[in-house]
Amino acid sequence: ISKAVSLPLQLIGKTSDKMTTEYIWALRNLSFEVEHGEVVGIIGRNGAGKSTLLKILSRITDPSEGTVDIYGRVGSLLEVGSGFHHELTGRENIYLNGAILGMKKNEIDNKFEEIVEFSGVQKFVDTPVKHYSSGMYLRLAFSVAAHLEPDILLVDEVLAVGDAEFQKKCIGKMSDVANAGRTVLFVSHQMAAIQNLCSRTILLDKGEIHRDDNTDSVVQEYMNLSFKSAQISLMDRKDRSGSGVIKFSKVKLKNKDGNVIDSFRSGDVAVFSLEYVREQKVRINNLHVAVGIDDSYGQRIAVLSNELTQEIFSNVTDSQGKIEIIINRLPLCPGRYGFTVFSKIDGNITDWIKNAGYFDVEAGDFFGTGKVPQSKQGNFLIEHSFRLIGESK
């Protein structure tokens, strides 16, 4: 499978008849097979081609080259409310989606109550879905896709929209679908969900298959790629987002003495020094800066944010500077951790760089007892104590 996107580029100072066309390949030379009953994860960084691949498999987009052979009825959930008609009610959309899947009315009737109960929109099932919140949209759309029993279920990164309780329900339902012998292709940035559901995973990188293997080895390869990207100078990163009013130029990790290091010990003072550049003639007020810390599987485990501590920066006038975040006692177990840097002004994103860097944590005497934590004892070290209360005499 290959998919190209054409981008007309008009050269500065040239007339329109001098326009040229450049092709950007969203996918290039993909070839793989999925057997009946397999649950396959598809992972990769933003722009790797994951969503484009699912759109091709679900017949929403035609490939520029190549063919796709699919045997069985396909149900897809590629974005919140995909396939819904805004003017129709929840009830009508359930029947519409079932008809699109080729189901008969009596088949949908038999599943209707189960779909509505799972989605939790019983009170609004006869309300046009244009009045639904995004959460209601998500719950009903997922419920329809999962309960109408397609032979093949394609699921894009939709679980990030729901709350924790609904995410758990979704994972459980997809597990039920997989155990029923149906085929599932699951795109997600949640490595824990990928590992729980998928025995096989495909890693896409720059539109091509980088690795297709058992899930644990592919997830580790993905994390290695992420850590490699973290070593690029931040000013050269092309995968950032935001207005650019303020941009992070460099991140340094320091110890309590101000020395730049790449690893800490549990319990150490840890300093994130974020260097930035600012657009000239732009007054900065209400600057919010955050660092999101991820475990070795890319799962967010902590956020350091001046919005939470209410130490908001105002009247920033320097063209460049740095902001330091200090952790007095690093409460992390031994292991490797990545981090994302983020900033916004008055609620508007100015810079966001995923996998901006990484650091290692080595075993340290966090409790001052001479007993150091092991890497398999979770992520966090929590200060605690014990007391024994015996029977009263």
NORQUI-V563576 format. One record per pair of residues at least 4 apart in sequence whose C-alpha atoms are under 6 Angstrom apart, sorted by the first residue. I is the first residue (numbers start at 1). GAP is how many residues later the second one is. Records with the same first field share a line. If there is no record, write none. Layout:
# NORQUI-V563576
I=GAP / GAP
This chain:
# NORQUI-V563576
1=28 / 29 / 65
2=25 / 26 / 27 / 61 / 62 / 63
3=22 / 23 / 24 / 60 / 61
4=20 / 21 / 22
5=18 / 19
6=16 / 17
7=14 / 15
8=12 / 13
9=10 / 11
10=9
26=23 / 181
27=22 / 180
28=179 / 180
36=147
37=144 / 145 / 146
38=145
39=144 / 145 / 159
40=145 / 158 / 160 / 161
41=144 / 145 / 146 / 153 / 157 / 160
42=144 / 145 / 159 / 160
43=160
44=4 / 159 / 160
48=156 / 157 / 158 / 159
49=158
55=5 / 6
56=4 / 5 / 6
72=79
73=77 / 78
74=76 / 78 / 79
75=70 / 75 / 78
76=77 / 78 / 79
77=78
78=77 / 78
80=58
81=56 / 60
84=9
86=43 / 44
87=41
88=4 / 40
89=37 / 38 / 39 / 40
90=35 / 36 / 39
91=34 / 35
93=4
98=5
99=4
108=4
115=28
116=6
119=20 / 21 / 24
121=4
132=4
137=4
138=4
143=4
151=31
152=31 / 32
153=31
154=30 / 31
155=31
156=31
157=30 / 31
159=8
162=4 / 5
178=4
191=106
194=4
199=15 / 16
200=13 / 14 / 15
201=11 / 12 / 14
202=9 / 10
203=6 / 7 / 8
204=4 / 5 / 6
205=5
215=4
230=125 / 126 / 127
234=15 / 16
235=14
240=112 / 113
241=110 / 111
242=107 / 108 / 109
243=107
244=106 / 107
245=33 / 34 / 105
246=31 / 32 / 104
247=29 / 30 / 104
248=27 / 28
249=26 / 27
250=25
251=22 / 23
252=21
253=7 / 8 / 18 / 19
254=4 / 5 / 6 / 7 / 17
255=4 / 14 / 15
256=13
262=97
263=96 / 97 / 98
264=97
265=96 / 97 / 98 / 99
266=64 / 66 / 97 / 98 / 100
267=62 / 63 / 64 / 99
268=61 / 62
269=58 / 59 / 60
270=56 / 57
271=54 / 55
272=52 / 53
273=50 / 51
274=48 / 49
275=46 / 47
276=44 / 45 / 46
277=42 / 43
278=41 / 42
284=31 / 32
285=29 / 30
286=26 / 27 / 28 / 59 / 60
287=26 / 58
288=19 / 55 / 56
289=16 / 53 / 54
290=14 / 15 / 51 / 52
291=12 / 13 / 49 / 50
292=10 / 11 / 47 / 48
293=7 / 8 / 9 / 45 / 46
294=4 / 5 / 6 / 7 / 43 / 44 / 45
295=4 / 42
296=40 / 41
306=4 / 5 / 6
331=49 / 50
332=47 / 48 / 49
333=42 / 46 / 47
334=27 / 28 / 29 / 41
335=25 / 26 / 40
336=23 / 24
337=21 / 22
338=19 / 20
339=16 / 17 / 18 / 19
340=13 / 14 / 15 / 16
341=11 / 12
342=9 / 10
343=7 / 8
344=4 / 5 / 6
363=9
364=8
365=5 / 7
